[in-house]
Amino acid sequence: MKGLAAAAGIGGASRLLGTASAAESLDGYLPPSGEQTIPAGEYDWDGSSLSVGSGEAVVGEGDPGDVVWNLNSGTMDGTVAGRLENVVVRGDNPSPKAGIDLAPGGVIDGFVWPEGGGQSEDRALYHPDGGGRTEVRNTAFGWMANNGAYIDKAPVTMENSAAVNNNIANIRVGHWDDRGTSNPREKTTYIRNCLVAVTETPRHDNEAGSYARGIRLRHPAHLVIENCYIVFHDVDGTADLVELHDEAPGSTVEIRNTHFYNDSGGRLVRDKSGGEMDVTIEDCTVAGSGNREVQPNYDGNGFTEESVKVPLPSEITGYAAADEIAGVGPNVHPFDGEATSSGSTSEDDYEHTIVLHADPSNPLSDDAIPGDFDLKITTVGTAAFGAKAEPGSDEIYSNSDGTTTIKVNDLKPDELDSFHFDGEVVDYVIDDGYGVDISVDGQPTTLEDLANGNFDYSGETSDSTSGDGSTSDDGDSTSGDGSTSDDTTSSSSSDELSNVIVVDGQSDDTVTTYTFTVSGTAERDVENSTGGGDGLTWSVVEDVSKEGKVLGLVEDGVDVFRFSGNVTDLTVDGDASVYIQRDV
C-alpha cells in the first residue's frame, strides 16, 4: 500500500505505556504476616517482598482497581501460595525475569497488568511445581514476551480472566505425569468464562520470534474449556487458536459453548498428538474470514457459523483497567457489537457517515489485482461498521494517539461499503491502481480533501447536480439532520426532471446500499421520500449526487429521485426494490 498522507497507525509494543510515578512505598505492607490489606492508592514497586505463604493473603482495599502498583524498578515477580487480591500493576516491566510463581494451593483473584513485560522470559503467571489446584479469577494481562499464563504443572481453575497479545501461548496448561507433577487423571483443569485474543503482533524475547497460540495444552490433562471467547486477527505472529501438543497424548479435552473469531490462517483446533486424545466439541460458534480447520476427530455437534459481540476485558474481569491492554477496545472488531447488527446501527450514535463505492472497472492499472483493493481511513474520533461493511474482513481499531482507523479489505469492483465515525478524517492510505467514489453525510468528496481539511462537515449540501458536475441553483439545500431549508423549492416541482427512480426498502428491515448514474441531472425528491418507521431514518443520511452519480442508503423507507437523461449505471446491494418511471 502506498501512503498518500502522513502515516497514523501505530501498533504493537510501541503503544505500550511506560512506568508511572508512585505515591507511597510498599515496604510497610510486604511481605505479609497473615492477611495484609493495602489501602486504596498508588504504590511504588521495587521488585521485592511479594511472598504470600500458604494461609496468608495480600488484599487491595476499595473497589476493583483501587490499588495500583507502579513498576519503577526491579521486576514484577514473587510467590503466591496463599491469596493475592485486587491489585493493578502499571508499567512495562523494567527488567527480567517477570512472573508471579503461583504455587500449589495459591489463589489470584483480581490481578491486572495491561502493559505486560517484553524482557527475557517475562510472563505474568508461572507454575514452579506440580501439586494442589491453583485458582486464577478476575485477572487480565497482555503483551508478555514469553507466555501469558505459564501454568502447566498443576490442575488449574481459571475463570473470568483475559489474556491478550501474549507471545508463545496466552494460556498454557497441563497437569499429568510430566516434570514430576504426578497429579491423578481424575483431576481437571478448567478454563471458564475467559477471553483470549491476539489482535496485534506480539512482542518476543531473545528465545523466540512472535508466534502466539491461544490456549495451549502443553502436557497431558483432562481439560475443559467452556463459555469462552477466542479472537484472532490476521496479524503477523499468530499460530493456532487451541493447540493440543504432541507431549500431551492420552488427554481428554472438552470445548463447550465457546465462540471462536478467526481472521487468521491458524487452525481453530490443532492436534499434534496424531489423534492420541479424546476430544469433544459441543455448541461452539465461529465467525471471521480465516481458517476453519479442526484437526482432531471429535465427538459432539461442533461449530455453527454465528457472529456475536465479544465482551471487552473489563466485562469479563470486572476491572476497567483491563480495557487498557493495547489491541482491544470498543472500536475493535468483534468487540464493537456490530457483528449481528446487519447494518441497523443508528447513525444518530455518530456524527458522520462515509459511503464508499469501488469503481466497477477496478483495477484501473495492470499492476493491481482484481478484488484486492484495500484502504485505510483514520479519524480523530470513534468509528463503527455501517451498512454493507464486512466485519469478518473489514476492521476498526484504535491507535495510541486516540485516533481510530477504518480498514477496508478486498473491496470488490462495484461494491459498496459504509461506516459511521465521529470527528474528522485526518489520514488515509490507499492501494494504487483503483478508483473509488466517496461521500460523507451526503456530500461528494475525495480522500485527499478529507485528509487535508478541505471538507465542510457542517452538512450543508445541494442534492441537484448535473452530469458535468455543476450544481443547480434551484436544488434542495439539505442539512445533515435531513431538514430542508425554506428558501428552496421541492425537487419534484422541476419540469426538466421528468423521470423518476424509486428505491423502496419498505418490505425489508435491513439496509440497502445503492448507487446509480444518469446522463443528465439527478435530484432527490424530498417530498416523496420517506424514512423508516422504527426511527432509523436512513434517508436523512444525505444521498450524493456528483457528475450525475448518486450514492445512497435506505432502510424500511423509500428514496425517490427525479432525473433527466438515461440511467447509465445501477448497483443495488440489498433487498430493496428499484423502479424507474419516465415522463412522469
Phi, psi and omega per residue, in radians:
M1 nan 2.518 -3.109
K2 -1.929 2.147 -3.134
G3 -1.406 2.220 3.105
L4 -1.779 0.010 3.037
A5 -2.543 3.076 -3.056
A6 -1.089 2.403 -3.140
A7 -1.174 2.472 -3.100
A8 -2.147 -0.417 -3.035
G9 -1.289 2.272 3.072
I10 -2.234 2.164 -3.066
G11 -2.246 3.120 3.011
G12 1.114 -2.571 -2.986
A13 -1.153 -0.370 -3.137
S14 -1.138 -0.260 -3.125
R15 -1.623 -0.078 -3.063
L16 -1.294 2.581 -3.105
L17 -1.379 2.695 3.056
G18 -1.497 -3.000 3.123
T19 -1.293 2.772 -3.128
A20 -2.087 2.739 3.101
S21 -1.341 2.696 -3.070
A22 -2.073 2.874 -3.064
A23 -1.777 -0.421 -2.985
E24 -2.683 2.700 3.105
S25 -1.466 2.642 3.050
L26 -1.542 0.015 -3.033
D27 -1.002 -0.556 -3.106
G28 -1.395 -0.093 -3.057
Y29 -2.060 -0.368 -3.108
L30 -2.135 2.516 -0.134
P31 -1.281 2.778 -3.090
P32 -1.396 2.816 2.967
S33 -2.241 1.836 -2.978
G34 1.361 -2.377 3.081
E35 -1.720 2.105 -3.127
Q36 -1.934 2.087 3.046
T37 -1.643 2.593 3.117
I38 -2.100 2.093 -3.122
P39 -1.055 2.686 3.102
A40 -1.000 2.408 -3.135
G41 2.666 -3.068 3.133
E42 -1.893 2.460 -3.040
Y43 -2.345 2.702 -3.119
D44 -1.625 2.149 3.075
W45 -1.672 2.216 3.136
D46 -1.993 0.150 3.004
G47 1.552 0.468 -3.132
S48 -2.619 2.862 2.893
S49 1.379 0.143 3.022
L50 -1.526 1.569 3.128
S51 -2.387 1.697 -3.055
V52 -1.848 1.812 -3.072
G53 -1.331 2.951 3.101
S54 -1.034 2.273 -3.092
G55 1.517 -0.091 3.100
E56 -1.801 2.926 -3.139
A57 -2.678 2.561 2.938
V58 -2.094 2.054 -2.995
V59 -2.207 2.120 3.026
G60 -1.341 2.308 -3.136
E61 -1.449 2.919 3.095
G62 1.523 -2.855 3.129
D63 -1.352 2.888 3.093
P64 -0.951 2.181 3.131
G65 1.641 0.022 -3.093
D66 -1.354 -0.264 3.096
V67 -1.931 2.122 -3.060
V68 -2.154 2.267 3.021
W69 -1.853 2.075 3.140
N70 -1.645 2.235 -3.089
L71 -1.464 1.657 -3.139
N72 -1.771 -0.358 3.105
S73 -2.822 2.912 3.123
G74 1.278 -2.788 3.127
T75 -2.267 2.682 -3.091
M76 -1.487 1.547 3.118
D77 -2.485 -3.049 -3.081
G78 2.549 -3.041 -3.124
T79 -2.294 2.340 3.074
V80 -2.185 1.851 2.991
A81 -1.829 -0.251 3.060
G82 -1.775 -2.014 -3.073
R83 -2.403 2.325 3.007
L84 -2.058 2.238 -3.000
E85 -2.451 2.367 2.952
N86 1.039 1.119 3.081
V87 -2.325 2.276 2.996
V88 -1.897 2.220 3.101
V89 -1.760 2.308 -3.115
R90 -2.122 2.379 3.066
G91 2.002 2.662 3.055
D92 -1.313 2.376 -3.026
N93 -0.998 2.212 -3.038
P94 -1.240 -0.608 -3.061
S95 -2.684 2.687 -3.132
P96 -1.217 2.804 0.079
K97 -2.136 2.030 -3.067
A98 -1.318 2.755 3.043
G99 2.541 1.954 3.025
I100 -1.344 2.087 3.085
D101 -1.283 1.968 3.113
L102 -1.623 1.692 -3.015
A103 -1.356 2.832 3.129
P104 -0.880 2.284 -3.114
G105 1.519 -0.127 -3.089
G106 -1.282 2.618 -3.135
V107 -2.295 2.232 2.998
I108 -2.037 2.085 -3.083
D109 -2.243 1.533 -3.125
G110 1.729 1.321 3.064
F111 -2.361 2.020 -3.040
V112 -2.193 2.199 -3.118
W113 -2.362 1.576 -3.040
P114 -1.197 -0.662 -3.001
E115 -1.462 -0.499 3.050
G116 1.248 -2.810 -3.060
G117 -2.449 2.276 3.123
G118 -1.906 0.213 -3.136
Q119 -1.429 2.999 -3.125
S120 -1.004 2.236 3.091
E121 1.068 0.395 3.119
D122 -1.244 2.255 2.996
R123 -2.513 2.849 -3.111
A124 -1.441 -0.845 -3.097
L125 -2.256 2.599 -3.090
Y126 -2.581 2.470 3.014
H127 -1.642 1.965 3.097
P128 -1.330 -0.500 -3.060
D129 -2.592 2.835 2.945
G130 -1.391 3.110 3.133
G131 2.397 -2.516 -3.048
G132 -1.177 2.829 -3.093
R133 -1.037 2.428 2.974
T134 -1.916 2.782 -3.084
E135 -2.335 2.387 3.097
V136 -2.288 2.110 -3.112
R137 -2.385 2.598 2.992
N138 0.902 0.800 -2.997
T139 -2.210 2.542 3.128
A140 -2.519 2.450 3.123
F141 -2.682 2.592 -3.134
G142 -2.539 2.830 2.970
W143 1.102 0.581 3.017
M144 -1.450 2.380 -3.034
A145 -1.402 -0.377 -3.042
N146 -2.425 1.285 -3.096
N147 1.362 2.505 3.062
G148 -1.444 -1.317 3.011
A149 -1.858 1.877 -3.092
Y150 -1.714 1.256 -2.937
I151 -2.159 1.301 -2.983
D152 -2.190 0.553 3.107
K153 -2.203 -0.091 3.122
A154 -2.521 2.727 3.050
P155 -1.084 2.479 -3.031
V156 -2.266 2.494 2.859
T157 -1.975 1.957 -3.129
M158 -2.047 2.066 -3.037
E159 -2.363 2.566 3.009
N160 0.888 0.822 -3.076
S161 -2.272 2.792 -3.090
A162 -2.297 2.289 3.071
A163 -2.181 2.062 -2.958
V164 -2.295 2.218 2.999
N165 0.979 0.735 3.025
N166 -1.710 2.496 -3.080
N167 -1.459 2.823 3.129
I168 1.178 -1.175 2.996
A169 -2.612 2.355 3.047
N170 -1.211 -0.742 3.044
I171 -2.345 2.166 -3.107
R172 -2.114 2.110 -3.045
V173 -2.354 3.055 -3.135
G174 2.437 2.347 -2.967
H175 -2.513 0.259 -3.120
W176 -1.855 2.423 2.655
D177 0.937 0.091 -3.074
D178 -2.109 2.548 3.133
R179 0.927 0.606 3.067
G180 1.313 0.256 -3.100
T181 -1.228 -0.758 3.003
S182 0.918 0.676 3.048
N183 -1.521 2.434 -3.129
P184 -1.149 2.670 -3.027
R185 -1.211 -0.302 3.109
E186 -1.309 -0.188 3.050
K187 -1.242 2.647 -3.090
T188 -2.308 2.420 2.959
T189 -1.691 2.224 -3.114
Y190 -1.960 2.282 2.938
I191 -2.100 1.876 -3.000
R192 -2.199 2.480 2.997
N193 0.914 0.734 -3.076
C194 -2.025 2.748 3.049
L195 -1.996 2.267 3.026
V196 -2.205 2.225 -3.048
A197 -2.520 2.463 2.944
V198 -2.226 1.842 -3.073
T199 -2.046 -0.200 3.070
E200 -2.489 2.798 -3.116
T201 -1.056 2.115 -3.091
P202 -1.216 2.719 2.979
R203 -1.287 2.780 3.059
H204 -2.474 2.755 3.084
D205 -1.709 -2.836 -3.054
N206 -1.418 0.042 -3.132
E207 -1.551 -0.502 -3.049
A208 -2.771 2.844 3.009
G209 -1.427 -3.067 3.124
S210 -1.289 2.068 -3.125
Y211 -2.785 1.619 -2.925
A212 -1.881 2.127 2.918
R213 -1.547 2.906 3.043
G214 -1.471 -1.406 3.043
I215 -1.980 2.233 -3.079
R216 -2.105 2.064 3.009
L217 -1.512 1.721 -2.984
R218 -1.533 -0.525 3.114
H219 -2.292 2.871 -3.074
P220 -1.022 2.614 -3.139
A221 -2.992 2.834 2.766
H222 -1.662 1.934 -3.000
L223 -2.023 2.275 3.059
V224 -2.093 2.106 3.031
I225 -1.969 2.066 -3.094
E226 -2.542 2.548 3.092
N227 0.989 0.717 -3.099
C228 -1.980 2.987 3.068
Y229 -2.262 2.222 3.120
I230 -2.167 2.062 -2.993
V231 -2.134 2.158 3.070
F232 -2.234 2.141 2.996
H233 -1.559 2.921 3.124
D234 -1.485 1.416 -3.132
V235 -2.237 2.821 3.080
D236 -1.120 2.471 3.032
G237 1.642 0.240 3.098
T238 -1.608 2.649 3.037
A239 -2.168 -2.402 -3.112
D240 -1.596 2.628 -3.080
L241 -1.230 -0.745 2.993
V242 -2.254 2.160 3.126
E243 -2.044 2.160 3.060
L244 -1.790 1.918 -2.877
H245 -1.371 2.775 3.141
D246 -1.284 -0.153 3.033
E247 -1.676 0.283 3.121
A248 -2.168 0.645 3.123
P249 -1.141 2.664 -3.127
G250 1.509 -0.061 -3.138
S251 -1.247 2.731 2.927
T252 -2.030 2.269 -3.026
V253 -2.233 2.234 3.076
E254 -2.133 2.149 3.095
I255 -2.071 2.016 -2.995
R256 -2.293 2.468 2.983
N257 0.825 0.790 -3.094
T258 -2.068 2.415 -3.140
H259 -1.756 2.243 3.081
F260 -1.904 2.165 2.989
Y261 -2.012 2.031 -3.014
N262 -2.307 1.983 2.957
D263 -1.781 -0.027 -3.010
S264 -1.682 3.107 3.065
G265 -1.527 -0.010 -3.136
G266 -1.210 2.637 3.094
R267 -1.249 2.615 3.018
L268 -1.116 -0.839 3.083
V269 -2.410 2.188 3.090
R270 -1.935 2.391 3.084
D271 -2.054 1.808 -3.138
K272 -1.543 -0.002 -3.100
S273 -1.491 -0.068 -3.104
G274 1.278 0.524 3.105
G275 1.568 0.201 -3.099
E276 -1.536 0.630 3.104
M277 -2.462 2.680 2.990
D278 -1.730 2.047 -3.027
V279 -2.109 2.334 3.026
T280 -2.137 2.266 3.069
I281 -2.200 2.043 -2.969
E282 -2.352 2.270 2.995
D283 1.000 0.706 3.107
C284 -1.756 2.711 3.129
T285 -2.149 2.766 -3.124
V286 -2.526 2.510 3.074
A287 -2.562 3.058 -3.133
G288 1.783 3.002 -3.027
S289 -1.726 0.076 -2.987
G290 -1.635 -2.792 -3.051
N291 -1.111 2.467 3.092
R292 -1.976 0.194 -3.031
E293 -1.199 2.310 2.999
V294 -2.112 1.917 -2.934
Q295 -1.336 -0.777 -3.078
P296 -1.326 2.639 2.873
N297 -1.197 2.446 -3.057
Y298 -2.507 2.756 2.976
D299 -1.613 2.827 3.104
G300 1.769 3.015 -3.059
N301 -1.480 -0.045 2.971
G302 1.253 -2.249 -2.962
F303 -2.043 2.582 2.871
T304 -2.176 2.580 3.100
E305 -1.311 2.103 3.131
E306 -2.779 2.268 3.069
S307 -1.583 2.308 -3.140
V308 -2.369 2.758 3.010
K309 -1.349 2.198 3.109
V310 -1.576 2.246 -3.120
P311 -1.169 2.615 3.061
L312 -1.255 2.792 3.094
P313 -0.958 -0.607 3.115
S314 -1.133 -0.611 3.129
E315 -1.268 -0.487 3.092
I316 -1.327 -0.782 -2.941
T317 -1.724 -0.431 -3.010
G318 1.495 0.121 -3.138
Y319 -2.008 2.076 3.131
A320 -1.064 -0.593 -3.113
A321 -1.097 -0.363 -3.141
A322 -1.120 -0.462 3.117
D323 -1.295 -0.122 3.114
E324 -1.508 0.027 2.985
I325 -1.131 2.175 -3.096
A326 -1.114 2.318 3.092
G327 1.952 -0.133 3.048
V328 -2.241 2.784 3.132
G329 2.862 2.959 -3.085
P330 -1.162 -0.214 3.104
N331 -1.816 0.137 3.129
V332 -1.843 2.187 3.128
H333 -1.332 2.456 0.110
P334 -1.736 0.502 3.085
F335 -1.418 -0.143 -3.025
D336 -1.475 -0.145 3.082
G337 1.362 0.126 -3.097
E338 -1.523 -0.095 -3.004
A339 -1.096 -0.561 -3.089
T340 -1.923 0.269 -3.036
S341 -1.409 -0.359 -3.068
S342 0.865 0.611 3.111
G343 1.356 0.291 -3.022
S344 -1.659 0.115 3.095
T345 -1.132 2.302 -3.124
S346 -1.242 2.365 3.102
E347 -1.209 -0.218 3.122
D348 -1.142 -0.345 3.117
D349 -1.302 -0.244 -3.090
Y350 -2.317 2.731 -3.076
E351 -1.306 -0.569 -2.973
H352 -2.432 2.738 3.018
T353 -2.227 2.285 3.083
I354 -1.950 2.336 3.122
V355 -2.031 2.340 -3.124
L356 -2.084 2.386 3.054
H357 -2.313 2.007 3.139
A358 -1.284 2.403 3.136
D359 -0.985 2.295 3.125
P360 -1.028 -0.377 -3.115
S361 -1.617 0.065 3.138
N362 -0.995 2.504 -0.079
P363 -1.365 2.694 -3.088
L364 -1.719 0.056 3.084
S365 -2.403 2.769 -3.122
D366 -1.209 -0.349 -3.104
D367 -1.435 -0.297 -3.094
A368 -1.521 2.773 -3.075
I369 -1.953 2.282 3.123
P370 -0.992 2.327 3.097
G371 1.324 0.175 -3.093
D372 -2.072 0.629 -3.097
F373 -1.540 2.016 -3.139
D374 -2.096 2.570 2.990
L375 -2.652 2.726 3.093
K376 -2.164 2.435 3.095
I377 -2.262 2.165 -3.085
T378 -1.929 2.291 -3.139
T379 -2.084 2.799 3.140
V380 -1.383 -0.246 -3.128
G381 -2.001 -2.806 3.133
T382 -1.462 2.976 -3.123
A383 -2.603 2.852 3.137
A384 -2.647 2.771 3.092
F385 -1.213 2.438 3.060
G386 -1.939 -2.817 -3.109
A387 -1.082 2.319 3.030
K388 1.226 0.018 2.922
A389 -1.121 2.774 -3.065
E390 -2.091 1.578 -3.096
P391 -1.010 -0.388 3.118
G392 -1.215 -0.454 3.141
S393 -2.128 -0.691 3.059
D394 -1.220 2.730 -3.114
E395 -2.395 2.676 2.963
I396 -2.303 2.182 -3.125
Y397 -2.487 2.652 -3.131
S398 -1.572 2.636 3.121
N399 -1.920 2.837 -3.051
S400 -1.134 -0.392 -3.129
D401 -1.572 0.188 3.102
G402 1.594 -0.133 3.103
T403 -1.411 2.961 3.131
T404 -2.249 2.393 3.134
T405 -1.946 2.256 2.976
I406 -1.666 2.113 3.131
K407 -1.956 2.034 3.141
V408 -1.772 2.101 -3.087
N409 -1.907 2.348 2.983
D410 0.943 0.918 3.066
L411 -1.262 2.008 -3.034
K412 -1.337 2.733 3.053
P413 -0.945 2.356 3.121
D414 1.209 0.182 -3.126
E415 -1.498 2.597 3.137
L416 -2.017 2.409 3.034
D417 -2.370 2.729 2.997
S418 -2.555 2.690 -3.129
F419 -2.497 2.689 3.034
H420 -1.843 2.589 3.103
F421 -2.731 2.787 3.037
D422 -1.862 2.767 3.096
G423 1.341 -2.559 -3.081
E424 -2.255 2.689 3.045
V425 -1.302 2.287 -3.097
V426 -2.116 -0.183 -3.079
D427 -2.826 2.759 3.035
Y428 -2.726 2.751 3.016
V429 -2.383 2.294 -3.051
I430 -2.380 2.481 3.060
D431 -1.141 2.454 3.037
D432 -1.227 2.632 2.968
G433 1.568 0.233 -3.115
Y434 -2.284 2.704 3.057
G435 -2.001 2.558 3.116
V436 -2.636 2.414 3.008
D437 -1.683 2.479 -3.046
I438 -2.218 2.399 2.919
S439 -2.345 2.548 3.030
V440 -2.223 2.075 -3.135
D441 0.897 0.696 3.077
G442 1.491 0.022 -3.132
Q443 -1.865 2.180 3.066
P444 -1.146 2.445 -3.105
T445 -2.768 -3.053 3.080
T446 -2.261 2.787 3.090
L447 -1.093 -0.642 -3.140
E448 -1.114 -0.784 3.121
D449 -1.125 -0.672 3.117
L450 -1.095 -0.869 -3.084
A451 -1.176 -0.515 -3.116
N452 -1.593 0.109 3.104
G453 1.350 0.301 -3.115
N454 -1.719 0.766 3.138
F455 -2.386 2.399 -3.137
D456 -1.633 1.921 -3.137
Y457 -1.483 0.152 -3.109
S458 -1.197 -0.341 3.108
G459 1.607 -0.056 3.121
E460 -1.360 2.111 -3.141
T461 -2.666 2.721 3.069
S462 -1.800 2.425 -3.106
D463 -1.602 -0.049 -3.083
S464 -1.839 2.048 -3.093
T465 -2.408 2.399 3.132
S466 -1.492 2.968 -3.100
G467 -1.113 -0.351 3.124
D468 -1.636 0.104 3.088
G469 1.634 -0.073 3.119
S470 -1.417 2.627 -3.070
T471 -1.776 2.350 -3.140
S472 -1.297 2.429 -3.112
D473 -1.227 -0.418 -3.057
D474 -1.766 0.352 3.119
G475 -1.378 2.977 3.136
D476 -1.368 2.196 3.015
S477 -1.610 2.050 -3.013
T478 -2.133 2.355 3.138
S479 -1.498 2.988 -3.087
G480 -1.097 -0.347 3.120
D481 -1.613 0.134 3.064
G482 1.575 -0.039 -3.129
S483 -1.403 2.568 -3.121
T484 -1.842 2.325 -3.100
S485 -1.243 2.677 -3.023
D486 -1.287 -0.309 -3.020
D487 -1.665 0.357 3.086
T488 -2.144 2.847 3.134
T489 -1.775 2.655 3.115
S490 -1.110 2.418 -3.126
S491 -1.097 -0.454 -3.089
S492 -1.236 -0.193 -3.120
S493 -1.534 -0.078 -3.098
S494 -1.295 2.207 3.134
D495 -1.298 -0.454 -3.055
E496 -1.296 -0.522 -3.066
L497 -1.609 1.392 -2.990
S498 -1.574 -0.058 -3.128
N499 -1.911 2.666 -3.056
V500 -2.287 2.396 2.955
I501 -2.137 2.292 -3.072
V502 -2.093 2.248 3.016
V503 -1.957 1.885 -2.970
D504 -1.897 1.932 3.136
G505 -1.853 0.283 -3.026
Q506 -1.171 -0.433 -3.107
S507 -1.559 0.072 -3.078
D508 -2.352 2.545 -3.105
D509 -1.836 0.254 3.041
T510 -1.981 3.006 -3.061
V511 -1.518 2.359 2.967
T512 -1.863 2.258 3.036
T513 -1.819 2.394 -3.049
Y514 -2.535 2.789 2.993
T515 -2.590 2.508 3.032
F516 -2.559 2.744 -3.134
T517 -2.230 2.396 3.096
V518 -2.077 2.713 -3.134
S519 -1.395 -0.263 -3.139
G520 -1.953 -2.167 -3.091
T521 -1.968 2.441 3.083
A522 -2.091 2.487 -3.101
E523 -2.622 2.327 -3.121
R524 -1.308 2.336 3.109
D525 -1.603 1.585 -3.051
V526 -1.122 -0.671 -3.065
E527 -1.060 -0.648 -3.057
N528 -1.767 -0.046 3.061
S529 -1.500 2.527 -3.116
T530 -2.299 2.653 3.067
G531 -1.618 3.062 -3.139
G532 -1.236 2.686 -3.131
G533 -1.384 -0.156 -3.092
D534 -1.729 0.240 3.120
G535 1.594 -0.217 3.103
L536 -1.574 1.311 -3.029
T537 -1.438 1.454 -3.087
W538 -1.150 -0.316 3.133
S539 -1.172 -0.299 3.094
V540 -1.335 -0.253 2.977
V541 -1.339 1.837 -2.880
E542 -1.064 2.298 3.096
D543 -1.336 2.534 -2.983
V544 -1.720 2.379 3.032
S545 -2.257 1.987 -3.130
K546 -2.541 2.150 -3.113
E547 0.939 0.728 3.102
G548 1.348 0.113 -3.095
K549 -1.894 2.386 -3.128
V550 -2.120 2.275 2.983
L551 -1.982 2.332 -3.102
G552 -2.689 2.977 3.074
L553 -2.364 2.531 3.071
V554 -2.518 2.434 3.067
E555 -2.455 2.107 3.075
D556 0.878 0.658 3.126
G557 -2.691 -2.943 -3.095
V558 -2.306 2.257 2.994
D559 -1.892 2.236 -3.093
V560 -2.140 2.351 3.072
F561 -2.257 2.522 2.968
R562 -1.843 2.542 -3.087
F563 -2.678 2.811 2.997
S564 -1.978 2.805 -3.110
G565 1.432 -2.611 -3.080
N566 -2.110 2.701 2.990
V567 -1.396 2.026 -3.072
T568 -1.750 -0.254 3.138
D569 -2.766 2.501 -3.113
L570 -2.617 2.225 3.050
T571 -2.273 2.237 3.130
V572 -2.236 2.157 3.113
D573 -2.032 1.633 -3.089
G574 2.581 -2.982 -3.034
D575 -1.854 0.170 3.093
A576 -1.172 2.649 3.072
S577 -1.596 2.541 -3.135
V578 -2.133 2.261 3.118
Y579 -2.185 2.460 3.068
I580 -2.149 2.217 3.100
Q581 -2.177 2.421 -3.117
R582 -1.945 2.623 3.067
D583 0.950 0.877 3.133
V584 -1.610 nan nan
